[in-house]
Amino acid sequence: MPVLSVSYSSFRNITDGTIDFCAKEIFFVGENGQGKSNLLESIYCLAYGSSFRTRQDSELARNGSSVYSLRSLYRGSNDELDFSGSVQISFDGGKKKIVKNGKTIKDRRDLVTTMPCVVFCHDDLQFVSGEPERRRFFLDQCLSMYDLSYLDSIRGYSRVLRSRNACLKNGRFELLDVYDAQLAQFGAEIQKKRADAVFKFNRVFCPLYEEISGISGVSIFYAPSWKKDETENISQEDAIRILYEKRSSDSILFTTTSGPHRDKIRFIKNGADFVATASTGQRRLIAVLLRVAQSLFFARATNRKPILLLDDVLLELDPTKRQEVTAHLPDYDQLFCTFLPGEPWENYAHEKTKTYTIKNGEWKWQNQTTIS
């Protein structure tokens, strides 16, 4: 569902006003620190109700301000030419309010499928070289983009996990039977969907990485914390048994030592860890192609086209890889891309691509002399 326009008030360093995004491709060209990434961040916020750069809403307000607001108009479907929806986010006095089509949203879950976005950014390298938590986050994000029941399972699991850990710390062991049953129910469902997602994801990622890198045999390996055997998904009963067997160590450590929050995801080649010996360029390519695969995965699972947000990631690749990656981008509903002035962004533009130059948070449409 493409974005038609975004209106800004006290958001980051962006000049207050409304930017026209009525185009399939929108390019932002400017030096570092001028506001290009802030514009992509605003679109992501309107799509999901939160930033991909910070968890603190107060950081999104312009320096010296404690309030901000964003408002987007979006098209309801690819076949509709007129505006059919709006999302508004306002932050004031430490409170955030999200309104979709005139109705206040209490749960960001109700926003997820409105303008599905995939963001490509520098921090994606953490999905490859970072902590296991970041890899789990990426997989959870892929699933939550279209499977709201999975999002519910993740939330439920996290809620029960906090309660179980509190019991372990406070010595309330009599409650563990109840929490173990709940944790096992949510956890078994999460592991089943994660395993299925990795299997399907590899069918996209593996050939893509081999074609662009020239390196064969690199794949994503999922190692669930609760295991029965290598081929069968664990049952709720098996998960309860494992939790019971680990109660002794859990009570000593005051935390739950098994479950989906301890799952591991690795990139392997010929059964060995690939990242440990991969070059920086190879790792960066994995990170970029994970996002390409995420876009393809979403499109195949939903029959919908995502909005792509590319934040200077092409700079991290050599010119040949850059062309190959852009050639393999999935069909998108809309593309927002940032470039430095010296980059050959014209090579990626089409006849109807809308290009803005960005300086000190102000935007100027190419061939215009004033802010649009």
Stockholm file with secondary structure:
# STOCKHOLM 1.0

chainA/1-372         MPVLSVSYSSFRNITDGTIDFCAKEIFFVGENGQGKSNLLESIYCLAYGSSFRTRQDSELARNGSSVYSLRSLYRGSNDELDFSGSVQISFDGGKKKIVKNGKTIKDRRDLVTTMPCVVFCHDDLQFVSGEPERRRFFLDQCLSMYDLSYLDSIRGYSRVLRSRNACLKNGRFELLDVYDAQLAQFGAEIQKKRADAVFKFNRVFCPLYEEISGISGVSIFYAPSWKKDETENISQEDAIRILYEKRSSDSILFTTTSGPHRDKIRFIKNGADFVATASTGQRRLIAVLLRVAQSLFFARATNRKPILLLDDVLLELDPTKRQEVTAHLPDYDQLFCTFLPGEPWENYAHEKTKTYTIKNGEWKWQNQTTIS
#=GR chainA/1-372 SS CCEEEEEEESBTTCCSEEEECCSSEEEEECCTTSSHHHHHHHHHHHHHSSCSSCSCGGGGBCTTCSEEEEEEEEESSTTCCSEEEEEEEEEETTEEEEEETTEEESSGGGTTTTSCEEEECGGGGHHHHSCHHHHHHHHHHHHHTTCHHHHHHHHHHHHHHHHHHHHHHHTCGGGHHHHHHHHHHHHHHHHHHHHHHHHHHHHHHHHHHHHHHCCCSEEEEEECSSCSCSSSCCCHHHHHHHHHHTHHHHHHHTSCCSSGGGCEEEEEETTEESTTTCCHHHHHHHHHHHHHHHHHHHHHHHSCCCEEEEESGGGGSCHHHHHHHHHTCCCCSEEEEEECTTSCGGGGCCTTCEEEEEETTEEEETTCSSCC
#=GC SS_cons         CCEEEEEEESBTTCCSEEEECCSSEEEEECCTTSSHHHHHHHHHHHHHSSCSSCSCGGGGBCTTCSEEEEEEEEESSTTCCSEEEEEEEEEETTEEEEEETTEEESSGGGTTTTSCEEEECGGGGHHHHSCHHHHHHHHHHHHHTTCHHHHHHHHHHHHHHHHHHHHHHHTCGGGHHHHHHHHHHHHHHHHHHHHHHHHHHHHHHHHHHHHHHCCCSEEEEEECSSCSCSSSCCCHHHHHHHHHHTHHHHHHHTSCCSSGGGCEEEEEETTEESTTTCCHHHHHHHHHHHHHHHHHHHHHHHSCCCEEEEESGGGGSCHHHHHHHHHTCCCCSEEEEEECTTSCGGGGCCTTCEEEEEETTEEEETTCSSCC
//
